[in-house]
Amino acid sequence: MTGFGRGEATENGITATVEIRSLNSRYLDINIRLPQRLQHKELSLKELIQANISRGKVNVSVHVNESETGEPDIAVDKKKVKGYAKILNDVRELANIEQPVTLSDITQFNDVFINKEDDEDTLVKKWEITKKATQKAIESLIKMRSQEGTQLKKDLIERVELIDESIQIIRSASEGRGDEVRTKLHERIEELIEDEKIDEERLELEIAILVDKMDVTEEIVRLRSHLKFFLEAIEQTEPAGRRLNFLTQEINRELNTIGSKANNSDIGQYVVKSKEALEQIREQVQNVE
């Protein structure tokens, strides 16, 4: 299910901002961008997201800013400063230069400044703040997805009810077809075969088998049961996307069987109508967590 969530947390001058975007997907696929110094926490962050989201293509972006501390992000490489100072002094003596080595001379070498490494305590603080921001982003995302889910739920219920209405019509149309089929088969067979060659018992048996093969009562009962389970799954609070996907497959199976067994154009029209609604349901179910 699509959605966007943003969370921010600040402590001790450190601010973490987390943005989460989710797109429709049958499975859970998490892609995370973390600051370099928090790369080792990627698995932990995935576990935090997996505890709240079970489906969708999820992109997570994490930014950590500590500019509010007023401290620079760079440090001095003391060994290199001493090394460059010694080299410059050696050059000064060899060249008989009287002027002393100055600060500007040493800072001409770019590598005397390095990125300041965080100590363990700072890393722990950054991670705790990042977790808080992530939780807020997840809550924001879930809220947005829930709003979309309410509309989606309404649409799915309407389409399931449409299928159920078609099935009731099919059930009414199929009632009593056994006697009608039996009569027509008798008439047709009597036209093709001489009366004295007909084994009445054998004929009745074959007709009964054929009529039974055309009976769609069992399929209708199973299909309506699937529709009932589908509506129940929609009402559940826990994720039901995979279960709904399975039920759409079973509903499609029963509709196919009804269409092939009924051998009736009127019933066939309602089967096609139901399958059109089911295809729309199948597409929407891909968005359900």
C-alpha positions in Angstrom: 0.0 0.0 0.0 1.3 3.4 -0.9 2.1 5.9 1.8 4.6 8.4 3.3 5.7 9.0 6.8 8.2 11.5 8.4 9.6 11.5 11.9 12.0 13.8 13.7 13.7 13.5 17.1 16.1 15.9 18.8 18.3 15.4 21.9 21.5 17.0 23.1 21.8 19.1 20.0 21.6 16.0 17.7 18.6 15.8 15.3 17.6 12.7 13.4 15.1 13.0 10.5 13.6 9.8 9.0 11.4 9.6 5.9 9.6 6.4 4.8 7.9 5.9 1.5 6.1 2.7 0.6 4.8 1.4 -2.7 2.6 -1.5 -3.6 4.3 -4.9 -3.6 3.2 -8.4 -2.9 6.2 -8.9 -0.6 8.2 -6.8 1.9 11.2 -5.1 0.3 13.1 -2.6 2.5 15.8 -0.3 1.1 17.6 1.9 3.7 20.0 4.8 3.3 21.9 5.5 6.5 24.7 7.9 7.5 28.1 6.2 7.1 28.7 6.0 10.9 25.4 4.2 11.4 25.7 1.7 8.6 26.2 -1.1 11.1 22.7 -0.5 12.4 21.0 -1.3 9.1 19.8 -4.7 10.1 18.4 -3.4 13.4 16.5 -0.7 11.6 15.1 -3.3 9.2 13.9 -5.3 12.1 12.2 -2.3 13.6 10.3 -1.7 10.4 9.4 -5.3 9.9 7.8 -5.3 13.3 5.3 -2.8 12.0 5.1 -3.3 8.2 4.6 -6.7 6.5 4.1 -5.8 2.9 5.2 -3.2 0.3 8.4 -1.8 -1.3 9.7 0.5 1.5 12.3 3.1 1.0 13.9 4.6 4.2 16.1 7.7 4.3 17.9 8.7 7.5 19.6 12.0 8.1 21.5 12.9 11.3 22.4 16.5 12.0 24.5 17.7 15.0 25.1 21.3 13.8 23.2 22.6 16.8 26.0 21.5 19.1 28.2 24.2 17.6 31.1 21.8 17.4 33.0 21.4 14.1 32.8 18.0 12.4 36.6 18.0 11.7 39.6 17.3 13.9 43.4 17.8 13.6 45.7 15.0 12.6 48.4 15.7 15.2 51.0 13.3 13.7 50.8 14.9 10.3 51.0 18.4 11.7 54.2 17.5 13.6 55.5 15.8 10.5 54.8 18.7 8.1 56.3 21.1 10.7 59.5 19.1 10.9 59.8 18.9 7.1 59.2 22.6 6.6 61.8 23.4 9.3 64.3 21.1 7.6 63.7 22.8 4.3 64.0 26.2 6.0 67.4 25.3 7.4 68.7 23.7 4.2 67.6 26.8 2.2 69.0 29.2 4.9 65.7 30.8 5.3 65.4 32.9 8.4 61.6 33.2 8.6 60.0 30.7 11.0 57.5 28.2 9.9 53.9 29.7 10.2 50.5 28.2 10.7 49.5 29.1 7.2 52.4 27.1 5.9 51.2 24.0 7.6 47.5 24.4 6.7 48.5 24.4 3.1 48.4 20.6 3.4 44.8 19.6 3.2 45.2 16.3 5.0 46.1 17.9 8.3 42.3 18.1 8.9 40.3 14.9 9.1 36.6 14.1 9.7 36.0 13.8 13.4 35.2 10.2 14.5 32.3 9.8 16.9 33.1 8.1 20.1 31.0 5.2 21.3 28.7 7.3 23.6 27.9 9.7 20.7 27.1 6.8 18.4 24.8 5.3 21.0 23.0 8.6 21.3 22.7 9.0 17.6 21.2 5.5 17.2 18.7 6.0 20.0 17.5 9.3 18.5 17.3 7.7 15.1 15.1 4.9 16.5 12.7 7.5 18.0 12.5 9.4 14.7 11.9 6.1 12.8 9.1 5.1 15.1 7.4 8.4 14.5 7.9 8.0 10.8 6.3 4.5 10.9 3.3 5.8 12.9 2.8 8.6 10.3 3.1 6.1 7.5 0.6 3.7 9.1 -1.9 6.5 9.7 -1.8 7.5 6.0 -2.0 3.8 4.9 -5.0 3.3 7.2 -6.8 6.2 5.6 -6.2 4.7 2.2 -7.2 1.3 3.5 -10.6 2.5 4.6 -11.5 3.5 1.1 -10.0 0.3 -0.3 -12.0 -1.8 2.2 -15.2 -0.1 1.0 -14.4 -0.8 -2.6 -13.6 -4.5 -2.0 -16.8 -5.0 -0.1 -18.9 -3.5 -2.9 -17.2 -5.8 -5.5 -17.6 -8.9 -3.3 -21.3 -8.1 -2.9 -21.6 -7.7 -6.7 -20.2 -11.2 -7.1 -22.5 -12.6 -4.4 -25.5 -11.1 -6.2 -24.4 -12.7 -9.5 -24.0 -16.1 -7.7 -27.5 -15.9 -6.3 -28.9 -15.3 -9.8 -26.8 -18.2 -11.1 -28.1 -20.4 -8.3 -31.7 -19.5 -9.1 -31.1 -20.1 -12.8 -29.5 -23.5 -12.2 -32.3 -24.8 -9.9 -34.5 -27.3 -11.8 -32.1 -27.5 -14.7 -31.6 -31.3 -14.0 -35.2 -32.2 -15.0 -35.0 -29.9 -18.0 -31.7 -31.4 -19.2 -33.0 -34.9 -18.6 -36.1 -34.3 -20.7 -34.2 -32.7 -23.6 -31.7 -35.6 -23.6 -34.4 -38.1 -23.8 -36.0 -36.4 -26.7 -32.7 -36.0 -28.5 -31.7 -39.6 -28.0 -35.1 -40.9 -29.1 -34.7 -39.0 -32.3 -31.3 -40.5 -33.0 -31.8 -44.1 -31.9 -34.7 -46.6 -32.6 -36.8 -47.2 -29.5 -36.2 -51.0 -29.4 -32.4 -50.5 -29.2 -32.5 -48.3 -26.1 -31.6 -49.8 -22.7 -33.7 -47.6 -20.5 -31.8 -48.4 -17.3 -28.5 -47.7 -19.0 -29.9 -44.5 -20.5 -31.1 -43.2 -17.1 -27.8 -44.0 -15.6 -25.8 -42.1 -18.3 -28.3 -39.2 -18.1 -28.0 -39.0 -14.3 -24.2 -38.9 -14.5 -24.3 -36.2 -17.2 -26.8 -34.1 -15.2 -24.7 -34.5 -12.1 -21.7 -33.2 -14.0 -23.7 -30.1 -14.9 -24.8 -29.5 -11.4 -23.0 -26.5 -9.9 -24.5 -26.5 -6.4 -21.3 -27.6 -4.7 -19.3 -25.0 -6.5 -21.7 -22.3 -5.5 -21.6 -23.4 -1.8 -17.8 -23.3 -1.8 -17.7 -20.0 -3.6 -20.1 -18.2 -1.2 -18.0 -19.7 1.6 -14.9 -18.1 0.1 -16.7 -14.8 -0.2 -17.8 -15.0 3.5 -14.2 -15.6 4.6 -13.0 -12.8 2.3 -15.3 -10.3 4.1 -14.2 -11.6 7.5 -10.6 -11.2 6.6 -11.2 -7.6 5.6 -12.6 -6.9 9.1 -9.6 -8.3 10.9 -7.1 -5.9 12.5 -4.0 -8.0 11.7 -2.5 -8.1 8.1 -4.6 -10.2 5.8 -3.2 -9.4 2.3 -1.8 -12.8 1.6 -4.9 -14.5 2.8 -7.1 -12.3 0.6 -4.8 -13.1 -2.3 -5.3 -16.8 -1.7 -9.1 -16.4 -1.5 -9.2 -14.6 -4.8 -7.5 -17.5 -6.4 -10.0 -19.9 -4.9 -13.0 -17.8 -6.0 -11.6 -17.7 -9.5 -11.2 -21.4 -9.5 -14.9 -21.9 -8.5 -16.1 -19.4 -11.1 -14.2 -21.2 -13.8 -15.7 -24.5 -12.8 -19.3 -23.0 -12.7 -18.8 -21.5 -16.2 -17.6 -24.7 -17.7 -20.1 -27.0 -16.0 -23.2 -24.9 -16.4 -23.1 -24.9 -20.2 -25.7 -22.1 -20.3 -25.3 -18.7 -22.0 -27.3 -16.8 -19.4 -25.3 -18.3 -16.5 -22.2 -17.7 -18.5 -22.9 -13.9 -18.7 -23.1 -13.7 -14.9 -19.9 -15.7 -14.6 -18.1 -13.3 -16.9 -19.5 -10.4 -14.9 -18.3 -11.9 -11.6 -14.8 -12.6 -13.1 -14.6 -8.9 -14.2 -15.3 -7.8 -10.6 -12.9 -10.4 -9.2 -10.1 -9.2 -11.5 -10.5 -5.7 -10.1 -10.5 -7.2 -6.6 -7.3 -9.1 -7.4 -5.5 -5.9 -8.5 -6.7 -4.1 -5.3 -5.6 -7.0 -3.0 -2.0 -6.5 -4.1 -2.2 -3.2 -2.2 -3.5 -4.7 1.0 -1.0 -5.4 3.8 
